Amino acid sequence: MNRTIYRATFILMLVLSLVGTLAGAQTPRTAASERDERAMSSLKRMADFLSQAQRFSVMADIGFDVVQESGQKIEFGETRKIVIRRPNHVRVDSTKRDGGTSGFIFDGKEIAVFNTREHVYATAAKPGTLDDAIVYFINDLDMRFPLAELFSSKLAKTLPAKIQAANYVEQESIAGVPCDHLALRGDWADLQLWIAQGDQPLPRRLVITYKNAEGQPQFWAQFSDWDLGPAAPDTLFAYTPPPGAVKIAFSPRQILEPAAATTKGGQ
């Protein structure tokens, strides 16, 4: 059994035993229900807060397992700087652990994706909101956009509906920030979330376990340097190809999620 879940289960059993001894009134069903309510309340606060934030920036340190043909899991990762200015601007700059850099920019009219190591870029016209651009990028261009749902303005509506089970594990600190540790379950993956307590319920860490994939690989992200009022001028979201960069066409393809990948890098 997962050590965190074992610990949470042990604590729950201990609490139930003590409360049952002292009061003789509370049942395991009641205690479990209260924990679920606390978890969903924390989740809703986070979703509401992020959905309503008009602009923000954040650093995300990311790691993911790549399952090899032998069954061995090897971790790769990258760091992302994300800047969002609603309703229709986003910039994501990524630096892989091996030094490669890439990015995604949307200015309300056009999507631009670039890879500086390969000296290539691609653009696609897509007027509309940030939500429209993300849906188009993932569904129509068949590209991958990790963590996209967290930054959707519809997060408060879409996220709770996908949660089959929710448990409040305990209060913990992530990089010195007091957090609510939640354990959530969905159809295709289990999710752990650490949400900051207080008046800014921002995600500080997440771990996704692809429970239906062979080897049950994980994807994790550690968030830091949240800024709810960053400078975000139009120039930040304007892409100018560097000298020597070659423009290529988007070639819709299935870019494997970490859960399904079997080769180096998983992307």
Order of alpha helices (4+ residues) and beta strands (2+ residues): alpha-alpha-beta-beta-beta-beta-beta-beta-alpha-alpha-beta-beta-beta-beta-beta-beta
